[in-house]
Amino acid sequence: MFKRGSRGERGITGLETAIVLIAFVVVASVFSFTILSAGVFASEANKQTIFAGLRETRTRIRQNGSTFAFAARVGTTDAVYKLVFVVSNSLAGEPVDLTPPYAADDSGIDPDFVPANTSATVISYADENQRLPDVPWSIVFIGNHNGDSLLEDGEKAEMTIWLLDRDNSISETADNSAALMDANTANGGGAGGISAGGTVIGKSTRFVVEVAPQIGAALTIQRGIPPGLRPVMNLN
């Protein structure tokens, strides 16, 4: 014979089962949303980190055309007193601050210190005899330009690296038409170039110039001075 069950025993109703399932679904949804949100945030953060790294490692300026060297005389010795080349923006939409610390007007002693300008770009020079970590430089924008000191897409700037002071009242081929920099910018001339104790740049000298913007990799230019010096030399 079968015994009859107690009337106090109950099974789980369909409504209770549905409530439990709904609770599981809600908890799983919240958990999944949290995980997905964290994943999306992490992916976005990683993407921003990668883009920031690319901005730091890619150079934002490039050279256009040749590098020119100009020679004058320090006392009676022929020497290169400035280097000139043209640069443009290599990353469209990413302007480069080229506020120059110096200017040049081809009169008196060049370069001319501009105390109001704070330069974000640093230029260094090195050869087998010396390294100059922060040489004076000036720029002149050529072609299309909106009037500010930012090198933007479609713009070009002629950059001049000053290694010696240049006396514009004297012909380049005359004695004393260039001089070592004495760091006295008040009376014209530069600071940071070749000074007393340095070695003037003569014939057959190989050198490296690095143009380091505030953001991005430096533009490196490696050239050599020819065996004979002339007032203007194309180094390409």
Buried (B, 14 or more C-beta within 10 A) or exposed (E): EEEEEEEEEEEEEEEEEEEEEEEEEEEEEEEEEEEEEEEEEEEEEEEEEEEEEEBEEEBBBEBEEEBBBBBBBBEEEBBBBBBBBBBBBBBEEBBBBBBBBBBBEEEEBBBBBBEEEEBEBBBBBBBEEEEBEBBBBBBBBEEEBEEEBBBBEEBBBBBBBBBBBBBBEBEBEEEEBBBBBEEEBEEBBBBBBBBEEBEBBBBEBEBEBBBBBEBBBBBEBEBEBEEEBEEEBEBE
